[in-house]
């Protein structure tokens, strides 16, 4: 029943959708300024592409036949990323994941676009 008990599936869908919204709000950020060094802006871009184009499985490299499926040459190492996901992992954010990701994303926006 909705609202009576925590629902992990709903939580993951909700916060995955919030990542898509976060990216959309800043969709016109310039890739040249964003860089490709695995920063939080890159991580959000990769997460969105993975959710939308790879059935929710983390995909950093371009998929065959999907030229827009990943950022070209983005270096996103699991060890230095916010969520520590590896290629092929399910993208299923929890509230704490989204909060950490947002804080890092906005800090990077302020650093790069001021």
Secondary structure as the mmCIF struct_conf table of DSSP 4:
data_model
#
loop_
_struct_conf.conf_type_id
_struct_conf.id
_struct_conf.beg_label_comp_id
_struct_conf.beg_label_asym_id
_struct_conf.beg_label_seq_id
_struct_conf.end_label_comp_id
_struct_conf.end_label_asym_id
_struct_conf.end_label_seq_id
TURN_TY1_P TURN_TY1_P1 UNK A 2 UNK A 4
BEND BEND1 UNK A 5 UNK A 5
HELX_RH_AL_P HELX_RH_AL_P1 UNK A 8 UNK A 25
TURN_TY1_P TURN_TY1_P2 UNK A 26 UNK A 28
HELX_RH_AL_P HELX_RH_AL_P2 UNK A 31 UNK A 34
BEND BEND2 UNK A 36 UNK A 38
HELX_RH_AL_P HELX_RH_AL_P3 UNK A 40 UNK A 53
BEND BEND3 UNK A 54 UNK A 54
TURN_TY1_P TURN_TY1_P3 UNK A 55 UNK A 56
STRN STRN1 UNK A 57 UNK A 57
BEND BEND4 UNK A 61 UNK A 61
HELX_LH_PP_P HELX_LH_PP_P1 UNK A 62 UNK A 62
STRN STRN2 UNK A 63 UNK A 63
TURN_TY1_P TURN_TY1_P4 UNK A 64 UNK A 65
STRN STRN3 UNK A 66 UNK A 66
TURN_TY1_P TURN_TY1_P5 UNK A 67 UNK A 68
BEND BEND5 UNK A 69 UNK A 70
TURN_TY1_P TURN_TY1_P6 UNK A 72 UNK A 73
TURN_TY1_P TURN_TY1_P7 UNK A 78 UNK A 80
BEND BEND6 UNK A 81 UNK A 83
TURN_TY1_P TURN_TY1_P8 UNK A 87 UNK A 88
STRN STRN4 UNK A 90 UNK A 90
HELX_RH_AL_P HELX_RH_AL_P4 UNK A 95 UNK A 112
#
